[in-house]
């Protein structure tokens, strides 16, 4: 039964996550935290962190990690298949239609209309991740007393390094990870 639940949950994510992996994050969060209670918000943040650090699309990586946690290797395979099946079907259909009708104004209008929705989904995911990292909550209202100053300093320093010195994001994640180990594991 858990395999069917994993497949259907990630099939739903794969079916509705237009705009790429970051746009899928609110859908994944809803499935794994709110609807199925497979992960806590903190565990979800850990899965997202690992999913971003490993090669490949974030939604597929996240489905693989969640599937592994819930039902081992078979769960990982089932969740991953659930996540990619709708995309494979939809992309084949859309590619055929797009190449046939790409010159039509209506098709270009549809594509332009989808862009703001994708940006909103990505912004929602980013805000949710930021709230979880800084307040250990993924929704408003937040309490200032729950603010994690150490995480905020690591976030600000990493953002500064990336923006000011054009630091490769992989190096930025490594530096932030080392800072987290030192601060949370050694000092605190």
Secondary structure, DSSP 4 states (H G I P E B T S, - for coil): -HHHHHHHHHHHHHHH-TTSHHHHHHHHHIIIIIIS--S-HHHHHHHHHHHHHSSS-HHHHHHHHHHHHHHHHHHHHHHHHHHHHHHHHHHHHHHHHHHHHTTSHHHHHHHHHHHHHHHHHHHHHHHHHHHHHHHS-SSS---GGG--HHHHHHHHHHHHHHHHH---HHHHHHHHHHHHIIIIIII-
